[in-house]
Amino acid sequence: MKNLPRRTFLQRSTLAVGALPLLAGPWLNPARAAEAGPNSKIRVALIGSGSMGCGDLACLFGNADVDCPVICDIDDAMLAKGLEVCKKKDRKPPETVKDFRRVLDRKDVDAVLIATPDHWHALCAVMACQAGKDVYVEKPLALSIDEGRAMVEAARKHQRVVQMGSQWRSCKHILEAGEFVKSGKLGKITMARGWAWLDKHSNLGKPPEGVPPAGADYDMWLGPAPKRPFHPTRFHYNFRWYWDYAGGLMTDWGVHLINMLFMGLKQEWPKTVCSSGGKYIFDDDTETPDSQVALYEFPDYLLSWEHKRGQGVGINGRPWGVSWSGTEGTVVLNSDGWELLIEKKQASLDPQKNKSSGDPRAAHVRNFLDCMGTRKTPVMDVALAHQLTGIAHLGNVAYRSGHKITWDPVKEEVVGDPVADQYVGAKYRTPWKLPYRRRTQLDG
């Protein structure tokens, strides 16, 4: 599509989906086409105003052409935080709602920023695509590989711009490191490695079940996840450590660092995956492993991932990092920048150090906004995001099944292993259903 003035683009791009119904959930309403905003403003609605949502919204407000007409969250306390961001940024107070479908029904919304718990990402994104909205969705892309595929199908069918918020894809010094690795100067790559040893997390203990906070719609927070009594350690930030809602540190940080590694590697799925781990640090109610190692076999190299949650200062004094090892040396990348290490006494390269280029979030958000107008593919397009998130999920598939798995990248299924393959999808609680998903047998 040729570049069009924003007003023309909005009018044309939404006509094709304007009459489609929202096919998920118990409350159905026709999708409405967005109408061009005043003075070509880009109107972005926030769905999920926790810490990541508020941070992303503040970053969006760094662009003068962005307005936020409405904020959605199931919790009054979180809505208040979103409103405070708007106030601090001298923006007009947006309306607030608790049901994200009320956002998708509006004509004054061009795009949605999805920063909900992981188990809501796919439903919100697919329905937003059906409603003619572009989507910026936080990482990981989805709770399962099957959901990620549904998001790709929806984005392509409805011609939506969908960007995942792994901002490192827009980071200058990481791009430089990746280009150096891809240049061939490092020789044949034989091993890639990512790690996250994060000491900011603490033991959550084993508190009793409780009562949802006043002003919070707990049943809506659960959404498609299994019905469970309210438990304080599962709610808000700590949802990350429970399989119903997320994939632990493997997907919380693994997606970021696998993304970095693949900025220097060929985009492909692994052939086999195995993983070991457990809860060696925390004796609490959380479910995902606080310590985990995953090993991925690719056609020409091995990729390893390891994490520890709540202990240690990482490798070489850095809590996170990645490395690529080739026949001519090793490139190590972390929060300080990237460095070329020479291991041979006689090598064709000289050691070098390169400093960090700083926080890339503003550039990543701007890329999304620009692509809304040009209709070009964003740097972290949904298809790429699906593959990178899927690779992280495969580490958990291997861990949860206890099996070394073989992956079919065409069918997107575990070969000959129904026990492991069940973890490629996620069970949906009635009446929620996700359009475009392949594994509907998991619904119920």
Stockholm file with secondary structure:
# STOCKHOLM 1.0

chainA/1-444         MKNLPRRTFLQRSTLAVGALPLLAGPWLNPARAAEAGPNSKIRVALIGSGSMGCGDLACLFGNADVDCPVICDIDDAMLAKGLEVCKKKDRKPPETVKDFRRVLDRKDVDAVLIATPDHWHALCAVMACQAGKDVYVEKPLALSIDEGRAMVEAARKHQRVVQMGSQWRSCKHILEAGEFVKSGKLGKITMARGWAWLDKHSNLGKPPEGVPPAGADYDMWLGPAPKRPFHPTRFHYNFRWYWDYAGGLMTDWGVHLINMLFMGLKQEWPKTVCSSGGKYIFDDDTETPDSQVALYEFPDYLLSWEHKRGQGVGINGRPWGVSWSGTEGTVVLNSDGWELLIEKKQASLDPQKNKSSGDPRAAHVRNFLDCMGTRKTPVMDVALAHQLTGIAHLGNVAYRSGHKITWDPVKEEVVGDPVADQYVGAKYRTPWKLPYRRRTQLDG
#=GR chainA/1-444 SS CCCCCHHHHHHHHHHTTTTCBCCSSSCCCBCCCCCCCGGGCEEEEEECCSHHHHHHHHHHTTSTTEECCEEECSBHHHHHHHHHHHHHTTCCCCEEESCHHHHHTCTTCSEEEECSCHHHHHHHHHHHHHTTCEEEECSSSCSSHHHHHHHHHHHHHTTCCEEECCGGGGCHHHHHHHHHHHTTTTCSEEEEEEEEEECCCCCCCCCCCCCCCTTBCHHHHHTTSCCCCCCGGGSGGGGGGSTTTCCHHHHHTHHHHHHHHHTSSCCCCCSEEEEEEECSSCCSSCCSCSEEEEEEECSSCEEEEEEEESSCCCBTTBSEEEEEEETTEEEEEETTEEEEECCSSSCSSCCEEEECCCCCHHHHHHHHHHHHHHCCCCTTBHHHHHHHHHHHHHHHHHHHHTSCEEEETTTTEETTCHHHHGGGSCCCCTTCCCTTCSCGGGCC
#=GC SS_cons         CCCCCHHHHHHHHHHTTTTCBCCSSSCCCBCCCCCCCGGGCEEEEEECCSHHHHHHHHHHTTSTTEECCEEECSBHHHHHHHHHHHHHTTCCCCEEESCHHHHHTCTTCSEEEECSCHHHHHHHHHHHHHTTCEEEECSSSCSSHHHHHHHHHHHHHTTCCEEECCGGGGCHHHHHHHHHHHTTTTCSEEEEEEEEEECCCCCCCCCCCCCCCTTBCHHHHHTTSCCCCCCGGGSGGGGGGSTTTCCHHHHHTHHHHHHHHHTSSCCCCCSEEEEEEECSSCCSSCCSCSEEEEEEECSSCEEEEEEEESSCCCBTTBSEEEEEEETTEEEEEETTEEEEECCSSSCSSCCEEEECCCCCHHHHHHHHHHHHHHCCCCTTBHHHHHHHHHHHHHHHHHHHHTSCEEEETTTTEETTCHHHHGGGSCCCCTTCCCTTCSCGGGCC
//
